[in-house]
Amino acid sequence: MTVVDIPAYLERIAYSGATKRDSATLRAIHRAHLFTVPFENLDIALGRKIVTDESKILNKIIARRRGGFCYELNGGFAALLRELGFQVTLLSARVARPNDSEGPEFDHLALRINLEESWLVDVGFGESFLEPLHLEAETEQVDPAGTFRLVQDADRWHVQRAEPDSGWKAQYSFSMQSRQLEEFAAMCHYHQTSPESHFTQNSICSRATPEGRITLSGMKLIVTAHGQRKERTLASQEEWTATLREEFGIRL
């Protein structure tokens, strides 16, 4: 386990609140992380290898002030939470596909936090819940980003989000089996190298905002605020670089 520079990490996520090991702190730093550390795959297009190494992940997020995808974001967040005294379990998840099937094991990394109650924590899925979800089945949980529920089917739990006029949409499923970060290495390699991985097909940089979300997808800038979506195509690589710097704090 890597020793985490807690003050530096908390400064990175612009968090200056309490660090007591309780649900209020967990919710607050979860939101802070999503507002400041973007979900992004920019290193893939640059040919920079992404590895499931905790020290390298922390350096990327804190010192280089970058984001990452799930293995990095939840890997780094797990290290911070452990250093703060939380009991953290890494979970392997299978992401839902449009045809109602699921991806393979280790397709996604999520976290379980045990306090008086158990929580599902995830700062690495992109557009999803802003605050941790109670690990309890069939309970609708209203979140600033929408309404979610967990459905239990034998040993698997399914994360679902309520969609207007279309019922519940599956996001991913997971089991409670404890995992180690290195177990995700093969899928981390797949997602940054396979032509069938959506991460190799388009560059993305996205973060939550108090009003909604801001996303740079290829050359398109998408801003959602209070349920209203605006989209425009950037005019040049220079504008793309400036947007990356000004909206996400990233300098490649």
GUTI-133085 format. One line per 2 residues: number of its first residue (from 0); their letters; for each residue x, y, z of C-alpha. Coordinates in nm, 4 decimals. Each point is the difference from the previous one (the first is absolute). Layout:
N
NUM = a = X,Y,Z; ...
This chain:
252
0 = mt = 0.0000,0.0000,0.0000; 0.1270,0.3450,-0.0922
2 = vv = 0.0125,0.2730,0.2626; -0.2330,0.2777,-0.1112
4 = di = 0.0753,0.3692,0.0454; -0.3415,0.0837,0.1453
6 = pa = 0.0351,0.3831,0.0002; 0.1163,-0.0043,-0.3634
8 = yl = -0.2855,-0.2279,-0.1089; -0.2608,0.2074,0.1847
10 = er = 0.1419,0.3170,-0.1571; -0.0235,-0.1688,-0.3403
12 = ia = -0.3731,-0.0566,0.0475; -0.0522,0.3445,0.1564
14 = ys = -0.1235,-0.1542,0.3241; 0.0539,0.1773,0.3318
16 = ga = -0.2762,-0.1562,0.2090; 0.0026,-0.2580,0.2767
18 = tk = 0.1889,-0.3279,-0.0438; -0.1774,-0.1974,0.2710
20 = rd = -0.0639,-0.3614,-0.0963; -0.3753,0.0291,-0.0483
22 = sa = -0.2632,0.0086,-0.2735; -0.0138,0.3810,-0.0119
24 = tl = 0.3711,0.0188,-0.0841; -0.0343,-0.2825,-0.2510
26 = ra = -0.2819,0.1773,-0.1838; 0.1803,0.3345,0.0011
28 = ih = 0.3333,-0.1226,-0.1350; -0.1777,-0.2220,-0.2551
30 = ra = -0.1713,0.3068,-0.1460; 0.3195,0.2066,0.0198
32 = hl = 0.1920,-0.2653,-0.1939; -0.2600,-0.0140,-0.2772
34 = ft = -0.0052,0.3804,-0.0320; 0.3785,0.0330,-0.0354
36 = vp = 0.1643,-0.3170,-0.1354; -0.1284,-0.0746,-0.3504
38 = fe = -0.0869,-0.3313,-0.1540; 0.2374,-0.0037,-0.2984
40 = nl = 0.1899,-0.2317,-0.2334; 0.2368,0.2512,-0.1606
42 = di = 0.3142,-0.2046,0.0663; -0.1270,-0.2739,-0.2320
44 = al = 0.0051,0.2236,-0.3083; 0.3415,0.1285,0.1083
46 = gr = 0.1405,-0.3533,0.0168; 0.0735,0.0278,0.3728
48 = ki = -0.0452,-0.3311,0.1803; -0.2467,-0.0079,0.2895
50 = vt = 0.0908,-0.2467,0.2740; -0.1725,-0.1285,0.3120
52 = de = 0.2748,0.1282,0.2267; -0.1195,0.1977,0.3005
54 = sk = 0.3037,0.2291,0.0245; -0.0181,0.0900,-0.3701
56 = il = -0.3739,0.0609,0.0234; 0.0427,0.2330,0.2979
58 = nk = 0.2792,0.1888,-0.1739; -0.2175,0.0471,-0.3084
60 = ii = -0.2997,0.1289,0.1964; 0.1806,0.2108,0.2593
62 = ar = 0.3307,0.1203,-0.1446; -0.0915,0.0036,-0.3688
64 = rr = -0.3560,0.1195,0.0751; -0.1541,-0.2411,-0.2453
66 = gg = -0.3018,-0.2263,0.0077; -0.0361,-0.3494,-0.1392
68 = fc = -0.2427,-0.2844,-0.0498; -0.1474,-0.2311,0.2631
70 = ye = 0.3136,-0.1944,0.0950; 0.1837,0.3254,0.0650
72 = ln = -0.2773,0.2087,0.1536; -0.1379,-0.2620,0.2355
74 = gg = 0.3480,-0.1412,0.0578; 0.1237,0.3393,0.1151
76 = fa = -0.3143,0.0757,0.1994; 0.0261,-0.3369,0.1761
78 = al = 0.3535,0.0888,0.1103; -0.1170,0.3350,0.1387
80 = lr = -0.2925,-0.1547,0.1867; 0.2230,-0.2683,0.1525
82 = el = 0.2442,0.2641,0.1181; -0.2900,0.1868,0.1602
84 = gf = -0.0918,-0.3132,0.1946; -0.2884,-0.1356,-0.2069
86 = qv = -0.0417,-0.3743,-0.0575; 0.0215,-0.0367,-0.3795
88 = tl = -0.0750,-0.3024,-0.2189; 0.0745,0.0013,-0.3731
90 = ls = -0.2814,-0.1503,-0.2067; 0.0057,-0.1394,-0.3533
92 = ar = -0.2951,0.1123,-0.2130; -0.1397,-0.0944,-0.3407
94 = va = -0.1302,0.2959,-0.2011; -0.3424,-0.0249,-0.1647
96 = rp = -0.0097,0.0029,-0.3805; -0.2747,0.1413,-0.2263
98 = nd = -0.1084,-0.3548,-0.0969; -0.0703,-0.0841,0.3679
100 = se = 0.3130,-0.2130,0.0326; 0.2943,0.0899,0.2232
102 = gp = 0.3713,0.0446,-0.0430; 0.2486,-0.2431,0.1557
104 = ef = 0.1143,-0.0135,0.3601; 0.2373,0.2860,0.0948
106 = dh = -0.1636,0.2179,-0.2675; -0.0458,0.2656,0.2682
108 = la = 0.1381,0.0693,0.3469; -0.2334,0.1196,0.2769
110 = lr = 0.0395,0.0228,0.3790; -0.1813,-0.1191,0.3100
112 = in = 0.0369,0.2014,0.3206; -0.1084,-0.1456,0.3329
114 = le = -0.1081,0.2367,0.2763; -0.3078,-0.0476,0.2172
116 = es = -0.1574,-0.0705,-0.3384; 0.1600,-0.1236,-0.3216
118 = wl = 0.0342,0.2329,-0.2991; 0.0678,-0.0333,-0.3709
120 = vd = 0.2578,0.2617,-0.0974; 0.0942,0.0847,-0.3582
122 = vg = 0.1827,0.3087,-0.1305; 0.1041,-0.1732,-0.3229
124 = fg = -0.3105,-0.0821,-0.2018; -0.0577,0.3341,-0.1655
126 = es = -0.3633,0.1133,0.0097; -0.1468,-0.1746,0.3032
128 = fl = -0.0812,0.0656,0.3663; 0.1648,0.2972,0.1711
130 = ep = -0.0228,-0.1423,0.3510; 0.0607,-0.3562,0.1211
132 = lh = -0.2940,-0.2395,-0.0114; -0.1165,-0.2055,0.2980
134 = le = 0.0711,-0.3653,-0.0669; -0.3592,-0.1097,0.0469
136 = ae = -0.2196,-0.1697,-0.2557; -0.3114,0.1362,-0.1703
138 = te = 0.0106,0.3424,0.1666; -0.0369,0.3028,-0.2242
140 = qv = 0.2748,0.2455,0.0893; -0.0415,0.3601,-0.1107
142 = dp = 0.3334,0.1555,-0.0895; 0.0815,0.3485,-0.1353
144 = ag = 0.0746,-0.1719,-0.3330; -0.3220,-0.2046,-0.0129
146 = tf = -0.1735,-0.2955,0.1625; 0.1830,-0.3299,0.0408
148 = rl = -0.0645,-0.3423,0.1452; 0.1905,-0.3217,0.0637
150 = vq = -0.1571,-0.3308,-0.0987; 0.1366,-0.3219,0.1452
152 = da = -0.0039,-0.3170,-0.2108; 0.1612,-0.2930,0.1815
154 = dr = 0.3608,0.1075,0.0669; -0.0063,0.2981,-0.2389
156 = wh = -0.1184,0.3545,0.0579; -0.1222,0.2151,-0.2885
158 = vq = 0.0234,0.3801,-0.0076; -0.2964,0.1534,-0.1813
160 = ra = -0.0918,0.3597,-0.0778; -0.3516,0.1315,-0.0568
162 = ep = -0.0425,0.1403,-0.3502; -0.2884,0.2333,-0.0917
164 = ds = -0.2760,-0.1940,-0.1781; 0.2140,-0.3120,-0.0423
166 = gw = 0.0159,-0.1654,0.3401; 0.3221,-0.1205,0.1572
168 = ka = 0.3248,-0.0120,-0.1954; 0.2788,-0.2359,0.1064
170 = qy = 0.3443,0.1514,0.0546; 0.2054,-0.2912,0.1322
172 = sf = -0.0072,-0.3024,0.2283; 0.2463,-0.1189,0.2626
174 = sm = 0.0561,-0.2629,0.2654; 0.1246,0.0589,0.3533
176 = qs = 0.3210,-0.1982,-0.0524; 0.3024,0.1998,0.1126
178 = rq = 0.2529,0.0708,-0.2736; 0.3551,0.1324,-0.0295
180 = le = 0.0974,0.2820,-0.2365; 0.2374,-0.2206,-0.2000
182 = ef = -0.2921,-0.2295,-0.0920; -0.1301,0.2785,-0.2263
184 = aa = 0.3256,0.0244,-0.1983; -0.1068,-0.2164,-0.2949
186 = mc = -0.3251,0.1899,-0.0592; 0.1802,0.3313,0.0494
188 = hy = 0.2370,-0.1054,-0.2792; -0.2902,-0.1154,-0.2188
190 = hq = -0.1901,0.3283,0.0323; 0.2996,0.2060,-0.1114
192 = ts = 0.1140,-0.2242,-0.2856; -0.2927,-0.1880,-0.1551
194 = pe = -0.1665,0.1575,-0.3051; -0.3282,-0.1354,0.1410
196 = sh = 0.0339,0.1985,0.3216; -0.2007,0.3232,-0.0059
198 = ft = 0.2945,0.1668,0.1741; 0.2170,-0.0408,-0.3113
200 = qn = -0.2694,0.1318,-0.2334; -0.0424,0.3512,0.1366
202 = si = 0.1708,0.2354,0.2438; -0.2092,0.1239,0.2895
204 = cs = 0.0424,0.2288,0.2991; -0.2987,0.0516,0.2276
206 = ra = -0.0780,0.1158,0.3516; -0.3085,0.0645,0.2053
208 = tp = -0.0990,0.3542,0.0928; -0.2452,0.1247,0.2641
210 = eg = -0.2409,0.0752,-0.2865; 0.0563,-0.3120,-0.2105
212 = ri = 0.3028,-0.1059,-0.2048; 0.2574,0.1317,-0.2451
214 = tl = 0.1503,-0.2357,-0.2583; 0.2571,0.0309,-0.2741
216 = sg = -0.0649,-0.2900,-0.2390; 0.2327,0.0126,-0.2960
218 = mk = -0.0451,0.3542,-0.1285; -0.3465,0.0431,0.1515
220 = li = -0.0561,0.1985,0.3175; -0.3176,-0.1100,0.1788
222 = vt = -0.1333,0.1953,0.2976; -0.3035,-0.1187,0.1966
224 = ah = -0.1433,0.2347,0.2611; -0.3313,-0.0363,0.1842
226 = gq = -0.1106,-0.2601,-0.2518; 0.0781,0.2132,-0.3057
228 = rk = 0.2622,-0.1278,-0.2429; 0.2105,0.2207,-0.2260
230 = er = 0.2478,-0.1349,-0.2513; 0.2446,0.1606,-0.2390
232 = tl = 0.2944,-0.1072,-0.2116; 0.3302,0.1638,0.0789
234 = as = 0.1610,0.1818,-0.2887; 0.3633,-0.1056,0.0382
236 = qe = 0.2539,-0.2062,0.1887; 0.1046,0.3221,0.1749
238 = ew = -0.3531,0.0522,0.1311; -0.0103,-0.3651,0.1114
240 = ta = 0.3246,0.0455,0.1924; -0.1241,0.3232,0.1589
242 = tl = -0.3301,-0.1624,0.1007; 0.1838,-0.2922,0.1561
244 = re = 0.2087,0.2443,0.2030; -0.2762,0.2419,0.0996
246 = ef = -0.2822,-0.2455,0.0752; 0.1941,-0.3010,0.1311
248 = gi = 0.3331,0.1432,0.1158; 0.1879,-0.2389,-0.2287
250 = rl = 0.3197,0.0919,-0.1820; 0.1255,-0.2880,-0.2100
